[in-house]
């Protein structure tokens, strides 16, 4: 009987020792895994802090495309994560693609395919001109935009801090003079051109025939609208046209300082300017401020 109890005690001690050894080994394994995760995280943070080859040289922090990139981008379009953002969602099927083609009238035909950005807001920039629009239900967008330079660099900003860049050559861009006016909500601006007895207002450019002299870009119904109007004429300058921007005073804009951007393109060169416009205090809603001398520097006139 005593011998049997001793055997049981010895067996129990061995079992406890084995269990303790197994637990220690398990804890050791988990500790190693956690260390590897921390090392990978620290390495990823270090990689993000280190500058990459495409970074600020190709896309300045302001996302302005007024200055050419130091490294030619070629005619193929690629996608570059901004600030080392996460890889493409769900693999390559979400990778956007953009095609740029020179069109008659010194225009650029842009075709965008973004399968994972359906019915979403996008922002397009070219040589200082910018506007916001929306992809269709299939994630596509197709539009004509005026070339402000012969070597036209175009950028499309998508959700998830993603950017699509492209470059196309438009030889006849030097044969046109253009003025683009860009603004953001809550500004409401209407660009008008007076040519003799004719007053032109902005319309949407179409692929049928010569583009209109006054073109409108942007969708006012997207979140944080960005709009642009462009006046365009063949020749080395704008001629004798009288250009006037009407800024409507609304409850959303009164008493605020709004930013208005202009891009003047002629003879293959562009001049980009940004001006702050102080809108009168609330109580004058419905009035209009006239912005004259838009080529190249707008000045504030008295309310209309």
Secondary structure in CASP SS format (residue, H / E / C, confidence):
PFRMAT SS
TARGET T0000
AUTHOR 0000-0000-0000
METHOD secondary structure of the structure
MODEL  1
X C 1.00
X H 1.00
X H 1.00
X H 1.00
X H 1.00
X H 1.00
X H 1.00
X H 1.00
X H 1.00
X H 1.00
X H 1.00
X H 1.00
X H 1.00
X H 1.00
X H 1.00
X H 1.00
X H 1.00
X H 1.00
X H 1.00
X H 1.00
X H 1.00
X H 1.00
X H 1.00
X H 1.00
X H 1.00
X H 1.00
X H 1.00
X H 1.00
X H 1.00
X H 1.00
X H 1.00
X H 1.00
X H 1.00
X H 1.00
X H 1.00
X H 1.00
X H 1.00
X H 1.00
X H 1.00
X H 1.00
X H 1.00
X H 1.00
X H 1.00
X H 1.00
X H 1.00
X H 1.00
X H 1.00
X H 1.00
X H 1.00
X C 1.00
X C 1.00
X C 1.00
X C 1.00
X C 1.00
X H 1.00
X H 1.00
X H 1.00
X H 1.00
X C 1.00
X C 1.00
X C 1.00
X C 1.00
X C 1.00
X C 1.00
X C 1.00
X C 1.00
X C 1.00
X C 1.00
X C 1.00
X C 1.00
X C 1.00
X C 1.00
X C 1.00
X C 1.00
X C 1.00
X C 1.00
X C 1.00
X E 1.00
X E 1.00
X E 1.00
X E 1.00
X C 1.00
X C 1.00
X C 1.00
X C 1.00
X C 1.00
X C 1.00
X C 1.00
X C 1.00
X C 1.00
X H 1.00
X H 1.00
X H 1.00
X H 1.00
X C 1.00
X C 1.00
X E 1.00
X E 1.00
X E 1.00
X E 1.00
X E 1.00
X E 1.00
X E 1.00
X C 1.00
X C 1.00
X C 1.00
X E 1.00
X E 1.00
X E 1.00
X E 1.00
X E 1.00
X E 1.00
X E 1.00
X C 1.00
X C 1.00
X C 1.00
X C 1.00
X C 1.00
X C 1.00
X C 1.00
X E 1.00
X E 1.00
X E 1.00
X E 1.00
X E 1.00
X E 1.00
X C 1.00
X C 1.00
X E 1.00
X E 1.00
X E 1.00
X E 1.00
X E 1.00
X E 1.00
X C 1.00
X C 1.00
X C 1.00
X C 1.00
X C 1.00
X E 1.00
X E 1.00
X E 1.00
X E 1.00
X E 1.00
X E 1.00
X E 1.00
X C 1.00
X C 1.00
X C 1.00
X C 1.00
X E 1.00
X E 1.00
X E 1.00
X E 1.00
X E 1.00
X E 1.00
X E 1.00
X E 1.00
X C 1.00
X C 1.00
X C 1.00
X E 1.00
X E 1.00
X E 1.00
X E 1.00
X E 1.00
X E 1.00
X E 1.00
X E 1.00
X C 1.00
X H 1.00
X H 1.00
X H 1.00
X H 1.00
X H 1.00
X E 1.00
X E 1.00
X E 1.00
X E 1.00
X E 1.00
X E 1.00
X E 1.00
X E 1.00
X E 1.00
X C 1.00
X C 1.00
X C 1.00
X C 1.00
X E 1.00
X E 1.00
X E 1.00
X E 1.00
X E 1.00
X E 1.00
X E 1.00
X C 1.00
X C 1.00
X E 1.00
X E 1.00
X E 1.00
X C 1.00
X C 1.00
X E 1.00
X C 1.00
X C 1.00
X C 1.00
X C 1.00
X C 1.00
X C 1.00
X C 1.00
X C 1.00
X C 1.00
X C 1.00
X E 1.00
X E 1.00
X E 1.00
X E 1.00
X C 1.00
X C 1.00
X C 1.00
X C 1.00
X C 1.00
X C 1.00
X C 1.00
X C 1.00
X E 1.00
X E 1.00
X E 1.00
X E 1.00
X E 1.00
X E 1.00
X E 1.00
X E 1.00
X E 1.00
X C 1.00
X C 1.00
X C 1.00
X C 1.00
X C 1.00
X C 1.00
X C 1.00
X E 1.00
X E 1.00
X E 1.00
X E 1.00
X E 1.00
X E 1.00
X E 1.00
X C 1.00
X C 1.00
X C 1.00
X C 1.00
X C 1.00
X C 1.00
X C 1.00
X C 1.00
X E 1.00
X E 1.00
X E 1.00
X E 1.00
X E 1.00
X E 1.00
X E 1.00
X E 1.00
X E 1.00
X E 1.00
X C 1.00
X C 1.00
X E 1.00
X E 1.00
X E 1.00
X E 1.00
X E 1.00
X E 1.00
X E 1.00
X E 1.00
X E 1.00
X E 1.00
X C 1.00
X C 1.00
X C 1.00
X C 1.00
X C 1.00
X C 1.00
X C 1.00
X C 1.00
X C 1.00
X E 1.00
X E 1.00
X E 1.00
X E 1.00
X E 1.00
X C 1.00
X C 1.00
X C 1.00
X C 1.00
X C 1.00
X C 1.00
X E 1.00
X E 1.00
X E 1.00
X E 1.00
X E 1.00
X C 1.00
END
